[in-house]
């Protein structure tokens, strides 16, 4: 089954002043050893980075995003494909909104809306 895709009518490029990568990969699983060393190993095979994302949307774009989030993504539970800004340009990536619909923050900015959320991004 194909993953849902980010709506074409909604911008995907983030506010560049807010662009960052919080983690390049998931945290390692660490186990204390009797000899004083710590054994560290990865939990996942896939490299999944965490990125905060903030996008300015018009009221119409926000309505399309909200419908996509609540309906197509099952209130934000599903993974989807989206053009993600990687620091040099946009590339299509498989992503998931961390925390689902309840983690999406919306702030009015004049007639626009600043929509912010954090993404798990595969293979950044």
RAFENGI-V744502 format. One record per helix or strand of 2 or more residues. SS is the DSSP state (hx for helix, st for strand). FROM is the first residue (numbers start at 1). LEN is the number of residues. If there is no record, write none. Layout:
BEGIN
ss=[SS;SS]
from=[FROM;FROM]
len=[LEN;LEN]
END
This chain:
BEGIN
ss=[st;hx;st;st;st;hx;st;st;hx;st;st]
from=[4;16;29;38;48;59;80;90;100;105;112]
len=[2;3;4;4;10;14;6;8;4;5;11]
END
